[in-house]
């Protein structure tokens, strides 16, 4: 279960980084792996270490699908 603690900064959690990635994917529908990483770096919240766990969370929730042929993620939500 994902639950906050008193030591977790709200902007530097897996859920916060996943939200940033999800917003980008909702706008663009399909986004490359490196393009998503660059977008996260440009937000300046220091979520580079949380990039892969955030993608894993989105994948486990069934919100994104990975296409290895194009090395891109596709947003599956509505």
Biopython code that builds the backbone (N, CA, C, O; Angstrom):
import numpy as np
from Bio.PDB.StructureBuilder import StructureBuilder

atoms = [
    (1, "UNK", "N", (0.841, -1.176, 0.000)),
    (1, "UNK", "CA", (0.000, 0.000, 0.000)),
    (1, "UNK", "C", (0.889, 1.243, 0.000)),
    (1, "UNK", "O", (1.907, 1.288, 0.691)),
    (2, "UNK", "N", (0.503, 2.232, -0.768)),
    (2, "UNK", "CA", (1.241, 3.486, -0.812)),
    (2, "UNK", "C", (0.631, 4.440, 0.193)),
    (2, "UNK", "O", (-0.496, 4.906, 0.027)),
    (3, "UNK", "N", (1.374, 4.716, 1.215)),
    (3, "UNK", "CA", (0.868, 5.652, 2.209)),
    (3, "UNK", "C", (1.970, 6.640, 2.565)),
    (3, "UNK", "O", (3.137, 6.264, 2.669)),
    (4, "UNK", "N", (1.604, 7.887, 2.750)),
    (4, "UNK", "CA", (2.611, 8.898, 3.072)),
    (4, "UNK", "C", (3.095, 8.770, 4.512)),
    (4, "UNK", "O", (2.393, 8.270, 5.391)),
    (5, "UNK", "N", (4.292, 9.230, 4.714)),
    (5, "UNK", "CA", (4.827, 9.312, 6.072)),
    (5, "UNK", "C", (5.179, 10.769, 6.345)),
    (5, "UNK", "O", (5.122, 11.611, 5.449)),
    (6, "UNK", "N", (5.534, 11.048, 7.556)),
    (6, "UNK", "CA", (5.855, 12.442, 7.892)),
    (6, "UNK", "C", (7.176, 12.883, 7.275)),
    (6, "UNK", "O", (7.481, 14.076, 7.253)),
    (7, "UNK", "N", (7.962, 11.933, 6.773)),
    (7, "UNK", "CA", (9.257, 12.263, 6.185)),
    (7, "UNK", "C", (9.196, 12.426, 4.666)),
    (7, "UNK", "O", (10.177, 12.854, 4.059)),
    (8, "UNK", "N", (8.079, 12.098, 4.050)),
    (8, "UNK", "CA", (7.962, 12.163, 2.592)),
    (8, "UNK", "C", (7.556, 13.567, 2.150)),
    (8, "UNK", "O", (6.558, 14.118, 2.614)),
    (9, "UNK", "N", (8.347, 14.128, 1.248)),
    (9, "UNK", "CA", (8.006, 15.417, 0.661)),
    (9, "UNK", "C", (6.956, 15.159, -0.411)),
    (9, "UNK", "O", (7.170, 14.295, -1.261)),
    (10, "UNK", "N", (5.842, 15.863, -0.410)),
    (10, "UNK", "CA", (4.739, 15.567, -1.342)),
    (10, "UNK", "C", (5.123, 15.627, -2.819)),
    (10, "UNK", "O", (4.541, 14.903, -3.628)),
    (11, "UNK", "N", (6.081, 16.467, -3.188)),
    (11, "UNK", "CA", (6.467, 16.594, -4.588)),
    (11, "UNK", "C", (7.536, 15.591, -5.009)),
    (11, "UNK", "O", (7.875, 15.514, -6.190)),
    (12, "UNK", "N", (8.062, 14.833, -4.077)),
    (12, "UNK", "CA", (9.142, 13.900, -4.378)),
    (12, "UNK", "C", (8.758, 12.477, -3.998)),
    (12, "UNK", "O", (9.524, 11.765, -3.350)),
    (13, "UNK", "N", (7.564, 12.077, -4.409)),
    (13, "UNK", "CA", (7.085, 10.720, -4.185)),
    (13, "UNK", "C", (6.792, 10.069, -5.527)),
    (13, "UNK", "O", (6.693, 10.751, -6.547)),
    (14, "UNK", "N", (6.654, 8.768, -5.525)),
    (14, "UNK", "CA", (6.358, 8.029, -6.747)),
    (14, "UNK", "C", (5.019, 8.478, -7.326)),
    (14, "UNK", "O", (4.877, 8.595, -8.543)),
    (15, "UNK", "N", (4.051, 8.726, -6.472)),
    (15, "UNK", "CA", (2.732, 9.146, -6.941)),
    (15, "UNK", "C", (2.799, 10.516, -7.614)),
    (15, "UNK", "O", (2.135, 10.731, -8.628)),
    (16, "UNK", "N", (3.571, 11.428, -7.080)),
    (16, "UNK", "CA", (3.698, 12.760, -7.675)),
    (16, "UNK", "C", (4.383, 12.691, -9.040)),
    (16, "UNK", "O", (3.965, 13.365, -9.983)),
    (17, "UNK", "N", (5.425, 11.885, -9.144)),
    (17, "UNK", "CA", (6.138, 11.742, -10.416)),
    (17, "UNK", "C", (5.242, 11.032, -11.435)),
    (17, "UNK", "O", (5.234, 11.395, -12.611)),
    (18, "UNK", "N", (4.495, 10.033, -10.992)),
    (18, "UNK", "CA", (3.570, 9.339, -11.888)),
    (18, "UNK", "C", (2.500, 10.291, -12.402)),
    (18, "UNK", "O", (2.062, 10.166, -13.545)),
    (19, "UNK", "N", (2.077, 11.232, -11.583)),
    (19, "UNK", "CA", (1.087, 12.220, -12.003)),
    (19, "UNK", "C", (1.637, 13.112, -13.114)),
    (19, "UNK", "O", (0.932, 13.418, -14.075)),
    (20, "UNK", "N", (2.889, 13.525, -12.981)),
    (20, "UNK", "CA", (3.521, 14.359, -14.007)),
    (20, "UNK", "C", (3.608, 13.594, -15.321)),
    (20, "UNK", "O", (3.304, 14.137, -16.384)),
    (21, "UNK", "N", (4.027, 12.325, -15.245)),
    (21, "UNK", "CA", (4.141, 11.512, -16.454)),
    (21, "UNK", "C", (2.774, 11.245, -17.076)),
    (21, "UNK", "O", (2.631, 11.247, -18.299)),
    (22, "UNK", "N", (1.789, 11.018, -16.243)),
    (22, "UNK", "CA", (0.445, 10.748, -16.742)),
    (22, "UNK", "C", (-0.156, 11.967, -17.439)),
    (22, "UNK", "O", (-0.831, 11.832, -18.460)),
    (23, "UNK", "N", (0.084, 13.139, -16.895)),
    (23, "UNK", "CA", (-0.397, 14.363, -17.541)),
    (23, "UNK", "C", (0.224, 14.518, -18.928)),
    (23, "UNK", "O", (-0.462, 14.884, -19.882)),
    (24, "UNK", "N", (1.509, 14.240, -19.035)),
    (24, "UNK", "CA", (2.199, 14.346, -20.329)),
    (24, "UNK", "C", (1.650, 13.325, -21.329)),
    (24, "UNK", "O", (1.440, 13.638, -22.501)),
    (25, "UNK", "N", (1.422, 12.102, -20.849)),
    (25, "UNK", "CA", (0.908, 11.071, -21.731)),
    (25, "UNK", "C", (-0.538, 11.338, -22.149)),
    (25, "UNK", "O", (-0.939, 10.982, -23.257)),
    (26, "UNK", "N", (-1.308, 11.953, -21.282)),
    (26, "UNK", "CA", (-2.682, 12.295, -21.658)),
    (26, "UNK", "C", (-2.700, 13.371, -22.739)),
    (26, "UNK", "O", (-3.594, 13.382, -23.585)),
    (27, "UNK", "N", (-1.737, 14.260, -22.718)),
    (27, "UNK", "CA", (-1.659, 15.314, -23.731)),
    (27, "UNK", "C", (-1.182, 14.764, -25.074)),
    (27, "UNK", "O", (-1.737, 15.101, -26.120)),
    (28, "UNK", "N", (-0.166, 13.927, -25.043)),
    (28, "UNK", "CA", (0.493, 13.481, -26.272)),
    (28, "UNK", "C", (0.051, 12.098, -26.747)),
    (28, "UNK", "O", (0.304, 11.735, -27.895)),
    (29, "UNK", "N", (-0.600, 11.328, -25.888)),
    (29, "UNK", "CA", (-1.104, 9.982, -26.181)),
    (29, "UNK", "C", (0.017, 8.946, -26.292)),
    (29, "UNK", "O", (-0.090, 7.875, -25.695)),
    (30, "UNK", "N", (1.076, 9.229, -27.027)),
    (30, "UNK", "CA", (2.237, 8.340, -27.149)),
    (30, "UNK", "C", (3.486, 9.172, -26.959)),
    (30, "UNK", "O", (3.611, 10.270, -27.502)),
    (31, "UNK", "N", (4.414, 8.631, -26.176)),
    (31, "UNK", "CA", (5.628, 9.382, -25.875)),
    (31, "UNK", "C", (6.781, 8.402, -25.733)),
    (31, "UNK", "O", (6.629, 7.338, -25.133)),
    (32, "UNK", "N", (7.922, 8.758, -26.280)),
    (32, "UNK", "CA", (9.111, 7.916, -26.191)),
    (32, "UNK", "C", (9.671, 7.877, -24.782)),
    (32, "UNK", "O", (9.432, 8.777, -23.977)),
    (33, "UNK", "N", (10.421, 6.821, -24.498)),
    (33, "UNK", "CA", (11.019, 6.621, -23.182)),
    (33, "UNK", "C", (11.916, 7.798, -22.795)),
    (33, "UNK", "O", (11.792, 8.346, -21.700)),
    (34, "UNK", "N", (12.812, 8.178, -23.693)),
    (34, "UNK", "CA", (13.741, 9.273, -23.412)),
    (34, "UNK", "C", (13.033, 10.627, -23.379)),
    (34, "UNK", "O", (13.414, 11.512, -22.614)),
    (35, "UNK", "N", (12.009, 10.785, -24.207)),
    (35, "UNK", "CA", (11.253, 12.042, -24.208)),
    (35, "UNK", "C", (10.543, 12.262, -22.871)),
    (35, "UNK", "O", (10.498, 13.380, -22.357)),
    (36, "UNK", "N", (9.992, 11.183, -22.317)),
    (36, "UNK", "CA", (9.342, 11.297, -21.005)),
    (36, "UNK", "C", (10.353, 11.657, -19.921)),
    (36, "UNK", "O", (10.074, 12.468, -19.038)),
    (37, "UNK", "N", (11.522, 11.045, -20.002)),
    (37, "UNK", "CA", (12.574, 11.328, -19.011)),
    (37, "UNK", "C", (13.023, 12.790, -19.103)),
    (37, "UNK", "O", (13.224, 13.451, -18.084)),
    (38, "UNK", "N", (13.179, 13.286, -20.335)),
    (38, "UNK", "CA", (13.565, 14.689, -20.515)),
    (38, "UNK", "C", (12.485, 15.631, -19.982)),
    (38, "UNK", "O", (12.794, 16.652, -19.367)),
    (39, "UNK", "N", (11.237, 15.289, -20.217)),
    (39, "UNK", "CA", (10.141, 16.125, -19.717)),
    (39, "UNK", "C", (10.160, 16.166, -18.186)),
    (39, "UNK", "O", (9.976, 17.226, -17.588)),
    (40, "UNK", "N", (10.380, 15.029, -17.566)),
    (40, "UNK", "CA", (10.440, 14.990, -16.108)),
    (40, "UNK", "C", (11.608, 15.817, -15.584)),
    (40, "UNK", "O", (11.478, 16.505, -14.571)),
    (41, "UNK", "N", (12.741, 15.753, -16.267)),
    (41, "UNK", "CA", (13.910, 16.544, -15.851)),
    (41, "UNK", "C", (13.636, 18.031, -16.009)),
    (41, "UNK", "O", (14.136, 18.838, -15.226)),
    (42, "UNK", "N", (12.850, 18.402, -17.009)),
    (42, "UNK", "CA", (12.564, 19.825, -17.226)),
    (42, "UNK", "C", (11.596, 20.396, -16.191)),
    (42, "UNK", "O", (11.524, 21.613, -16.024)),
    (43, "UNK", "N", (10.856, 19.542, -15.500)),
    (43, "UNK", "CA", (9.947, 20.043, -14.468)),
    (43, "UNK", "C", (10.711, 20.509, -13.239)),
    (43, "UNK", "O", (10.210, 21.331, -12.472)),
    (44, "UNK", "N", (11.923, 19.989, -13.043)),
    (44, "UNK", "CA", (12.769, 20.467, -11.958)),
    (44, "UNK", "C", (12.402, 19.967, -10.577)),
    (44, "UNK", "O", (12.824, 20.561, -9.585)),
    (45, "UNK", "N", (11.628, 18.890, -10.477)),
    (45, "UNK", "CA", (11.290, 18.411, -9.144)),
    (45, "UNK", "C", (12.242, 17.320, -8.663)),
    (45, "UNK", "O", (12.045, 16.771, -7.579)),
    (46, "UNK", "N", (13.273, 16.993, -9.449)),
    (46, "UNK", "CA", (14.276, 16.023, -9.018)),
    (46, "UNK", "C", (13.767, 14.604, -8.973)),
    (46, "UNK", "O", (14.223, 13.815, -8.146)),
    (47, "UNK", "N", (12.843, 14.260, -9.829)),
    (47, "UNK", "CA", (12.254, 12.936, -9.818)),
    (47, "UNK", "C", (12.950, 11.930, -10.700)),
    (47, "UNK", "O", (12.359, 10.907, -11.045)),
    (48, "UNK", "N", (14.198, 12.191, -11.080)),
    (48, "UNK", "CA", (14.909, 11.290, -11.981)),
    (48, "UNK", "C", (15.072, 9.888, -11.388)),
    (48, "UNK", "O", (14.981, 8.898, -12.114)),
    (49, "UNK", "N", (15.307, 9.796, -10.099)),
    (49, "UNK", "CA", (15.453, 8.484, -9.464)),
    (49, "UNK", "C", (14.113, 7.770, -9.333)),
    (49, "UNK", "O", (14.076, 6.549, -9.178)),
    (50, "UNK", "N", (13.023, 8.512, -9.395)),
    (50, "UNK", "CA", (11.697, 7.910, -9.275)),
    (50, "UNK", "C", (11.041, 7.669, -10.633)),
    (50, "UNK", "O", (9.873, 7.283, -10.694)),
    (51, "UNK", "N", (11.773, 7.890, -11.713)),
    (51, "UNK", "CA", (11.208, 7.758, -13.049)),
    (51, "UNK", "C", (10.719, 6.334, -13.332)),
    (51, "UNK", "O", (9.563, 6.140, -13.710)),
    (52, "UNK", "N", (11.583, 5.351, -13.154)),
    (52, "UNK", "CA", (11.193, 3.970, -13.427)),
    (52, "UNK", "C", (10.127, 3.450, -12.467)),
    (52, "UNK", "O", (9.189, 2.798, -12.924)),
    (53, "UNK", "N", (10.222, 3.705, -11.161)),
    (53, "UNK", "CA", (9.129, 3.262, -10.291)),
    (53, "UNK", "C", (7.783, 3.904, -10.641)),
    (53, "UNK", "O", (6.741, 3.264, -10.499)),
    (54, "UNK", "N", (7.793, 5.157, -11.095)),
    (54, "UNK", "CA", (6.549, 5.818, -11.486)),
    (54, "UNK", "C", (5.970, 5.174, -12.742)),
    (54, "UNK", "O", (4.757, 4.989, -12.842)),
    (55, "UNK", "N", (6.826, 4.833, -13.696)),
    (55, "UNK", "CA", (6.361, 4.129, -14.893)),
    (55, "UNK", "C", (5.820, 2.753, -14.534)),
    (55, "UNK", "O", (4.815, 2.310, -15.090)),
    (56, "UNK", "N", (6.485, 2.079, -13.606)),
    (56, "UNK", "CA", (5.998, 0.777, -13.149)),
    (56, "UNK", "C", (4.611, 0.891, -12.532)),
    (56, "UNK", "O", (3.746, 0.049, -12.776)),
    (57, "UNK", "N", (4.402, 1.928, -11.737)),
    (57, "UNK", "CA", (3.100, 2.147, -11.111)),
    (57, "UNK", "C", (2.022, 2.365, -12.166)),
    (57, "UNK", "O", (0.940, 1.786, -12.074)),
    (58, "UNK", "N", (2.303, 3.184, -13.156)),
    (58, "UNK", "CA", (1.334, 3.440, -14.220)),
    (58, "UNK", "C", (1.042, 2.175, -15.019)),
    (58, "UNK", "O", (-0.095, 1.945, -15.431)),
    (59, "UNK", "N", (2.066, 1.359, -15.235)),
    (59, "UNK", "CA", (1.877, 0.115, -15.960)),
    (59, "UNK", "C", (1.029, -0.864, -15.142)),
    (59, "UNK", "O", (0.134, -1.514, -15.681)),
    (60, "UNK", "N", (1.312, -0.967, -13.848)),
    (60, "UNK", "CA", (0.546, -1.878, -12.990)),
    (60, "UNK", "C", (-0.913, -1.451, -12.847)),
    (60, "UNK", "O", (-1.796, -2.293, -12.680)),
    (61, "UNK", "N", (-1.160, -0.168, -12.913)),
    (61, "UNK", "CA", (-2.531, 0.330, -12.844)),
    (61, "UNK", "C", (-3.269, 0.188, -14.175)),
    (61, "UNK", "O", (-4.469, 0.448, -14.255)),
    (62, "UNK", "N", (-2.551, -0.222, -15.214)),
    (62, "UNK", "CA", (-3.163, -0.420, -16.519)),
    (62, "UNK", "C", (-3.416, 0.866, -17.282)),
    (62, "UNK", "O", (-4.282, 0.913, -18.156)),
    (63, "UNK", "N", (-2.669, 1.906, -16.958)),
    (63, "UNK", "CA", (-2.859, 3.197, -17.618)),
    (63, "UNK", "C", (-1.940, 3.410, -18.811)),
    (63, "UNK", "O", (-2.220, 4.248, -19.668)),
    (64, "UNK", "N", (-0.853, 2.664, -18.873)),
    (64, "UNK", "CA", (0.077, 2.796, -19.993)),
    (64, "UNK", "C", (0.446, 1.419, -20.527)),
    (64, "UNK", "O", (0.347, 0.409, -19.830)),
    (65, "UNK", "N", (0.868, 1.412, -21.766)),
    (65, "UNK", "CA", (1.364, 0.197, -22.401)),
    (65, "UNK", "C", (2.690, 0.542, -23.069)),
    (65, "UNK", "O", (2.835, 1.601, -23.679)),
    (66, "UNK", "N", (3.651, -0.364, -22.944)),
    (66, "UNK", "CA", (4.974, -0.145, -23.523)),
    (66, "UNK", "C", (5.069, -0.866, -24.861)),
    (66, "UNK", "O", (4.695, -2.033, -24.977)),
    (67, "UNK", "N", (5.570, -0.164, -25.864)),
    (67, "UNK", "CA", (5.794, -0.738, -27.190)),
    (67, "UNK", "C", (7.298, -0.826, -27.419)),
    (67, "UNK", "O", (7.938, 0.187, -27.702)),
    (68, "UNK", "N", (7.874, -2.030, -27.300)),
    (68, "UNK", "CA", (9.332, -2.152, -27.423)),
    (68, "UNK", "C", (9.864, -1.827, -28.812)),
    (68, "UNK", "O", (11.007, -1.390, -28.947)),
    (69, "UNK", "N", (9.069, -2.031, -29.828)),
    (69, "UNK", "CA", (9.527, -1.774, -31.194)),
    (69, "UNK", "C", (9.851, -0.295, -31.409)),
    (69, "UNK", "O", (10.817, 0.039, -32.095)),
    (70, "UNK", "N", (9.042, 0.586, -30.822)),
    (70, "UNK", "CA", (9.254, 2.023, -30.968)),
    (70, "UNK", "C", (9.852, 2.643, -29.701)),
    (70, "UNK", "O", (10.137, 3.840, -29.675)),
    (71, "UNK", "N", (10.041, 1.838, -28.654)),
    (71, "UNK", "CA", (10.550, 2.318, -27.364)),
    (71, "UNK", "C", (9.702, 3.488, -26.862)),
    (71, "UNK", "O", (10.223, 4.543, -26.501)),
    (72, "UNK", "N", (8.380, 3.275, -26.848)),
    (72, "UNK", "CA", (7.461, 4.348, -26.471)),
    (72, "UNK", "C", (6.359, 3.802, -25.567)),
    (72, "UNK", "O", (6.054, 2.609, -25.569)),
    (73, "UNK", "N", (5.779, 4.708, -24.801)),
    (73, "UNK", "CA", (4.630, 4.388, -23.952)),
    (73, "UNK", "C", (3.388, 4.997, -24.546)),
    (73, "UNK", "O", (3.412, 6.108, -25.075)),
    (74, "UNK", "N", (2.302, 4.258, -24.452)),
    (74, "UNK", "CA", (1.012, 4.736, -24.959)),
    (74, "UNK", "C", (0.034, 4.825, -23.797)),
    (74, "UNK", "O", (-0.061, 3.911, -22.978)),
    (75, "UNK", "N", (-0.686, 5.931, -23.735)),
    (75, "UNK", "CA", (-1.703, 6.132, -22.715)),
    (75, "UNK", "C", (-2.945, 5.340, -23.094)),
    (75, "UNK", "O", (-3.448, 5.489, -24.207)),
    (76, "UNK", "N", (-3.449, 4.506, -22.197)),
    (76, "UNK", "CA", (-4.591, 3.649, -22.471)),
    (76, "UNK", "C", (-5.889, 4.166, -21.894)),
    (76, "UNK", "O", (-6.957, 3.655, -22.230)),
    (77, "UNK", "N", (-5.825, 5.161, -21.037)),
    (77, "UNK", "CA", (-7.028, 5.678, -20.391)),
    (77, "UNK", "C", (-7.908, 6.436, -21.338)),
    (77, "UNK", "O", (-7.593, 6.595, -22.518)),
    (78, "UNK", "N", (-9.002, 6.898, -20.820)),
    (78, "UNK", "CA", (-9.960, 7.646, -21.630)),
    (78, "UNK", "C", (-9.919, 9.106, -21.319)),
    (78, "UNK", "O", (-10.665, 9.885, -21.913)),
]
sb = StructureBuilder()
sb.init_structure("model")
sb.init_model(0)
sb.init_chain("A")
sb.init_seg("    ")
for serial, (resi, resn, name, xyz) in enumerate(atoms, 1):
    if name == "N":
        sb.init_residue(resn, " ", resi, " ")
    sb.init_atom(name, np.array(xyz, "f"), 0.0, 1.0, " ", f" {name:<3s}", serial, name[0])
structure = sb.get_structure()
